[in-house]
Amino acid sequence: MLFYLNERKVTIPMSLFYYMAASHGLPTGSFGKKNTTMTLMDYVTYVNPEAKNHTHMQTLLENYPKGDKLVEIYETAEDAAGLYVRGPMEDQDASHIFRFPYVYEVHPDGGSFQMNEEIKRSYPTAYPCYQKCLTELFHYLDRNLEIGEQIELFSCWADGSERFEEAAKLEPDLTLKLTELLQAEEFEWRTQQYIVVKK
């Protein structure tokens, strides 16, 4: 069983960052996770009393002596995987990359935006989480785009104000139909890849 504090995680530097741009505002937050929320005290009392013996939990209980801090409980790693969308970005002009004005950061929360047979063989335990993050992304796009609409996807290594400085106006590396993505068994969103998805 996994648990997380009910707060956002900080992104580690040198990660691959993913962005999407739309012609209209999109919902933000976490999508696709299956969790139960409870207090620390309820967790160590009713769910996992052994957790009181772990150093990490002892530190949490020292920091929150009433045990009223909320935690998210997941039965499996796959339950903890999903999609996190943040934005729209307002601190930088990305019009030299994207045609659309609403730019969002997208994170494969607990997995990756890649699935193929090689990854499945190399990481059989983590693969369901990778696959779930991608399918959650595709279903998110399906829920939030109307027929005929497009969305732009771009990835890069940089974050912060320098994230788009070296990227020139790009022609799409790929133009894909959302219906194809919803049925895809293999997909990898690579660095510096600019993708247009049409519904």
Protein Blocks (a to p, Z undefined) as FASTA:
>chain_A
ZZdddbdddddehiacdddddfbdcdedjehiacddddfklmmmmmmmmlmmpmklmmmm
mmmmnopaccdddfbfklmgccddedddfkbccklmpmbfbdcddddehiacddcfklmm
mmmmlmmmmmmmmmmmmmmmmmmpcehiacdddddfbecjllmmmpccdddfbdcdfklm
mmpcbdcddehiacdddZZ
